[in-house]
Amino acid sequence: MKEFWKKWLSCSVVLALFIAYIPFGNFTLHADAKNNKEENKHEQKKPTELVELRTENAKTFDNMDGTYTAEIAQEPIHFQNEQGKWEDIDNDLVETKNGQTVKNKANDFSIEIDKATSSSQQNITITDETSKIDFGLVSAQHKKSNITEPVRNTEGLVQDNTIKYPNILEDTDVIYTIGSDRVKEDIVYREKPTGGFPQKLTYKVNVDGLKVEQVNQTIYLKDATTNAPLYLIEAPYMYDSYKPEGYQSVDEIQSVPEEAKSYLLTLSYEVIGQDLFVYLAPDATWLNSEDRVYPITIDPAIVRL
């Protein structure tokens, strides 16, 4: 028995010495190298855009594994430069050289917006190869008091592709959002104005060289020579901040429940000389209802066709 324990002890010592000299660090280095190779392999397979396959609304990617992915947008995401190549549209607003305006960064037409509003002039200019229009909100008319409230001189706050004018009217902010083919306006009533809601809002648009035509609740601005439609002023809707029980909004898009909307607005116009005056009359009963949840938003837009 004593001899057995001597042999067992000798074997244990030999085994311990053998394990001590095994180069486990090499195995670790080998495993790390293998993992690095796998990571590099995955990095190399990162999808690559095939720029030559761009269209106005789509990008195509080579997944580097024999398959392709096409991403298609509802609105334009590319514009053609002077060489006919598709470039990315960038709607972010950047300051111009004069320091008084901001403009969209990259598109085939220019949207230039005054950094401060003025009651004496329109504050937005859209220019492309064939036309130029100036437009802006100029006043609100109050029926009860028979007062015309001009927009206030207000400094705009720029963030990404939006510019916000606080208190442009009583208890009212206006936010312009630049899209790939439009300028969207949000008239935001933070609370019920002390002087009441306006009977109508008035916009002034310079239409020199353009023809005006209204179809139902949409106003078209057309080339006076070819009669081709160039812009339209969409029939807007308004909505409050009511959210029905169980309603889930979508973060990526502006999501408004139908129960919060009203389409009871009237759009009309008149042309005086070279100026188009667009009148937007929201329904007073809906606005003044005790069911309203603030803020309330009216969202007209001008769209380039």
N, C-alpha and C positions, 0 to 999 in steps of 0.2 A: 504493500500500500504506500509506503514511504517512497519507493522507487517511482510509483505512478505520479505522485505529486511533484517529484523532481522533474520528470519529463514534461508534465503539464505546464510547470512554471517556465521551463526552458523554451517551450513552444510559444508561450505568451510573450516572452521577452523578444524572441525573434520576430513574431508577428508585429509587435509594436514598433520595432526598429524598421521593419519593411514599410509599414504605413507612413512612418515619419519621413521617409525618403521619396515617397510618391509625389510628383510635381503637380499638386492639385491646381496651382496657379495657372498652369498651362491650359487645363481644362476650362477654367474661368475665362481666360483670354480668348480661347477658341469659341466659347459660347457667346461672348460679347461680340466678337468679330462676325459670327453668324447672324446675331440679332441686327448688327449694323448693316449687314448686307441686305437683310430682309427690309429694314427701314428704307435704305436707299432704293431698293427695288420698288417699294410702294411710292416713294417720292417721284421716281421716274415715270410712274404710271398716272401722275396727276393729269386730268383732262386738259387739253390744249385747244383754244378756240381756232377754228379755221376761218380766218378773217375774210378770205375770198368768197365764202359762202354766206356772208351777211346779207340780210334783206332789211327793209325798213323796220319790220317788226320782229325779226328773229336773229338769234345767234346759233351756230352749230359748233359742237365740241367733239374732238377725237378723244375717246376714252382710253386710248392706248392699249386696248385689249381686243381690237377688232370690231368694236361697236361705236356708235355715234349717238350723241344726245342733241336734240334741238330744243331751244328755249324760245317760246313764242309769247310775245306780249300783246295786250289788247291795244295799247297806244304805241306810237312810233318810239323806237329806242335808238335809231340811227338816222343820220341825214347825209346826203351826198355833197361832198365838197366840190370845188371847181374842177377837179380832175375826175369827177364821177365816182370817187371811192366813198364807201360808207364809213362814217365816223360816229363815235358815241355821242349822243345828245347829253349835254350837261346843263340842267336847269338851275343850278345854284346861281345866286346873285352875287356879283362882284362889283366893286366900286369902279367907276369910269375915271378917266384922266382929269375931268373937270372937278371931281370931288362932290358934285351936286346931285349926281344920279347913280343908280346901280343898274346893271344889265345882266341878262342871262349869259352864261359862260360860253356855251357852244351849241349852235343850231344853225339852220339855213335861213333863219330870220331873227331879227333883233327885237328884244323887248326891253325898253329903257324906262325906268321908273324914278320919279323924283324922290329924293330922300326925305323931303318935307312937302306936305300938301299946301295948297294955296287956293283960296276961294276965287281967285281971278283967272285960273287957267287949269286945263286938264293935266293930270300928273302921269299919264302913261302913254308911251309912243311905241307902236309896232311898225317895223320897217322890214320890207323884203325887196326883192329885185324889181317888182312891178308896182308896189303901192306903199303908202305910208298913212297911218291914221293916228290921231291923238284922241284920247278919251279919258273920262274920269267922272266920278260922282261930284256934283257941284252943289246940290242943296236938297233939303227936305221941306215939303209943304205941309203945314198943319191947318186942317179945315176949321176946327173950333175957334182957334185964336186968329185965323187968317194971317198967319206969320210964315214967311219963308226963311228957313234957317240955313244959312250958308255953311259949307264945311269949314272947320277951323284949321288954322295953320298949325300943323302937328308934325313933329319929328317921327320918322318911321324907324321901326326896330327890325333889323334884318337878321334872319336865321335860315341858313341853307337856301331853299328856293321860295321863301316867303318873306313878305314885308308887312308889318303890322303898324297901323296908325291908331294909337289909343285916343279915345275921346274925340274922334273926328266930328261926331255929333253928340248931343246930350246923352250920356250914359251908353254911348255906342262906340264900338271899335270896328275898324274895317281891316280885313286881312286879305292880301292878294297872294295867291299861290300860282307859281309859274309851272305850267305843264308842257309836255312836248309839242302840243298843238293849240294851247289855250292859255288864257289868263282867267283864273277862277277867283271870284270875289266872295268873301264871307262878311256879311253885315251882321255883327254880333251885338244883340241887346243884352247887356249884363243884368239889367233889371228894367222894370217898366219906367220909361222916361217921365220925369216930373211933369213935363208939358204934354204928355201923351204920345202915342205912336203917330208917325206922320201919315197923312192921307196918301202921299205919293213921294217917291224919290226921283230926282231928276239927274240924268247923265247927259253930258255934252260930248259929241263925237264930231271931229272934223271929217267931212266926207267929200272933200275936193277931188273931183275925178271919179267919184263912185256913184252908183245908182242904188237907191234904197227900195226894198220891197218887203212887205210883211205877209207871211203865210201863217194863218192861225196865230199861235203865240210865239212865233219865231220871226226875227227880223234879219233879213239877208242884206249884206253889203256886196254889190256886184260891180264888176268892171263896166264903166259907162259905154265903152266901145264894143266889147265882145259879149257883154251880158253874162260873163262867167261869174259864178258866185265865189267871192274871195273870203268873206267872213260871215259868221252868223252870231247873233246874240240869242242865246238859248232862253227858252221859257224857264224861269227858275221855279224852285219850290222853297218852302220854309219849314223849319222843324224846331221843336223845343228839346229839352233834355230828359224827357220822360223815357223811362226804361221799364217795359212790362216785366212782371215776375218771371224769372227763368230765362230772360233774354241774355244771350252771350254775344258780345261784340267781337269783331275780328281786328286784331291789332294792326295788321299789314295794310288794311284799307279803311276808309271812312265808312263806318257801319251805322246806319240809322234805322231804327224799327219803323215800319209803316204807320204804326199807331201814333208816332210822334210827328208825322209829316202833314203838311197841308199844301195843296196845289192851287189854292184860291188866291191867285195873283193875276193881275191884268197888265199886259204889256202893250204900250201904244207909243206913237212917235209923231213928230212934225219936223219938217226941214225948213230952216230959216237961213237963207243965203247958202253958205258952204257948211253950215253946222246942222247936225242932226241932234235933236233933243229926244231922248228916250225916257218915257215915264213908266215907272214901276209902281203899281198900286197894290199893296198887300191888303188882304181881307181884315177889316178892323174887328169884326166879331170874333174871329179866331184868335187874333193877337190879344184882345182884351179879356178873353175867357179866364175864369178863375182856375181852370184846369191846367193852365200853362205852367211849365216848369222851366225856370231860367237856368242858363242863358238861352235865348231864342236866336236862331240864325236864319238869314235869307241868303241864298247862294246863286246869284246870277253869274254868267260866264260869257266871254267872247271867244269864239273858236275860229281858228284859221283852217280854211278848207283846202 
